[in-house]
């Protein structure tokens, strides 16, 4: 789906798509929800969210102009499910922004606010204190 965001000077086109392995997680919500309804709600929400698009569209456009040198950015958005017109209390979107456009990878609908601390934290690798003299100490 091609969408054009109108700026004051020109319009920038971007593509909003869904990943081939798009996942819909609604196990906390008792009401059944079809994948097509969820995709429609996500498209509608992203098209109307100007604040989010002002950040994502230029980032995608910069990657397009950098001849593949830019790295894709992953983004997790937590919004009220009511804003997306979906059942439940909270919706968590996982997005990928690259030179092609914006790709929706996962939509998770929950009753409680998603715990952001549950993700694996980055641990810096430890620095070794080994020196060449350490090997010589045992042989003398």
Secondary structure, 3 states (H helix, E strand, C coil): CEEEEECCCCEEEEEEEEEEEEEEECCCCCCCCCHHHHHHHHHHHHHHCHHHHHHHHHHHHHHHHCCCCCCCEEEEEEEECCCCCCCCCEEEEEEEECCCEEEEEEEEEECCCCCHHHCCCCCCCCCCCCCHHHHHHCCC
